[in-house]
Amino acid sequence: MLLGKHIVVGISGGIAAYKIPELIRSLVKAGAEVRVATTKNALQFVTELTLQTVSGSRVYSDVFAAINEHATEHISLPEWCDAMIVAPATANVLGKMAAGIADDALTTTIASCVARKPIIVAPAMNDKMWENPATQAAVRTIRTWQNVRVVEPDEGPLACGTTGKGRMPEIEELQEALEYALTPQTMTGQRVLITAGGTQEPIDPVRFISNYSTGKMGVALAQACARRGAEVTLVCGAVSVPVYNPFGTIRRIDALSAQAMYEACIQAWPKMSSAILCAAVADFTPAQKAEEKIKKETLGAQPSSLSLQLALPLIETQDIARALGESKRSDQKLIGFALETNDEKKNALHKMERKHLDAIILNSLRDKGAGFGVDTNVVTILQADGATTALPLQSKALISEEILRVLFS
């Protein structure tokens, strides 16, 4: 997604500047080419040599420096880049942006870029400075600009030792924001329901039946849809990966059991234009949940006993895909997933037909690099109209992009 992209990273003089070399490293690792523009105060927190080393390019920090590659660096950088990110954006820089002041290397670059290229702005400062009416007014002004997206600061421990709102978001969140800015908004206006992760079916207060799903595939799909401008409702079972949501376009609902996930999906479905059911939902759940922890002694175990058998009656869970398929309107699209271990295509096609799906994503545990807990997948997209698309082994993030290209283009 960032492969071959040109990114300008703008840094102003806040303590969070020390995190930016890691952002630059992450962008370069993703295949982007990075150049850096800073205020002079930013170099009090991170050295020019560090920034030059991790980016592989000279740092633009002085409008009139003799070593600048171009006489008008603040013009050439916006012409070169595909997008710009300002992180951290201090109260001072936000005020200058809103007022159109351009009096140093960073703000002149911003002023030249803002009308032509996407800019991500990540404010970071003390909570009292963030709450300043002038700062809030500047942010409101900047939010109205077509090419600018502001990533809301996080709450948490601040450099002054207090806790409040003003922390710069994590590096992964900033990179996700850049990917959002560089992705065509082909799903704007669509509402997509996505399920992710495995369900946990309680036996007693401390035990449950579950599976190996981590939610990586479902979360990747949710973020891919959000990057394209869709409003996403993400119903999560047990998910062990973070959900990056820089602009609040993903609404997360935690539903650990199959029943809770069923109820959340049934409630959300009528308002959706499509659904991608990626969660590994249990087919069976214990008939009863014990109110107290089940102990061996209550089952008749003797201290000298070498083995103990526990019978656990199970009942079938409600079928989310079938319920949504039976209530699907003609203007809705329903996509399922099938993880198979034998007769893969036959079983997947049968599932698609009986649950009234428009498409089903088939993957097999027999494919190396596919399945639960790994960052890669191998899938085949089967559509109700007979079309088939096989996708080779690649990251789940790239698989998600391909699924959307095939089914939502």
Helices and strands as residue ranges (DSSP letters): E 6-11, G 15-19, H 20-29, E 33-38, G 41-44, H 48-55, E 59-60, H 73-80, E 83-89, H 91-99, H 105-113, E 119-123, H 127-130, H 133-143, E 148-150, E 154-157, E 163-167, H 171-181, E 191-196, E 201-204, E 207-209, H 216-227, E 231-236, E 250-254, H 258-268, G 269-271, E 274-277, E 284-286, G 296-299, E 314-316, H 320-326, E 333-340, H 344-354, E 359-364, E 376-383, E 388-395, H 396-408
